[in-house]
């Protein structure tokens, strides 16, 4: 089992864009075979 924890600092001007891109990444990642969980926290 692999666990990856990432902490990212986003510049204030890019927060909305980052959330949108991260949400799209989340929605596609959970479809991958073997992916049991993908959390996106703010």
N, C-alpha and C positions, 0 to 999 in steps of 0.2 A: 504494500500500500504506500502510496506517495501522498504526502501532505505538503502543500505550499502555502506559506503565509507571507503576504506582501503588504508593506506599509508604503503608501505613496503620498507625497505632498504635491498638491496641485495649486498652481497660482490662481488667485481669485478670478481672474478674467477667463479662465479656462474650465472652471468647475462644471458648468452646465454641459459643455462639449464632452468633458471627460465622463460625466455620469451617463450621457447618451451612448458613448462608445462602449463603456463598461457594461451597460445594460444589454446592448446588442451582443457583446462577447459572452455574457452570462447566458443569454437565451440560446445561443448556439452551442456553448460548451456543455450544457446539461443534456444535449441530444447525443453526445459522443458515447460510444459503447464503453461500459466500465466506469463511467462517471457517476459516482454515487451522490455527490454533493458539490455544490458550487455556491458559496455565499458571497454576497456583495454588501459590505457594510459601510456606513458613513459615520 
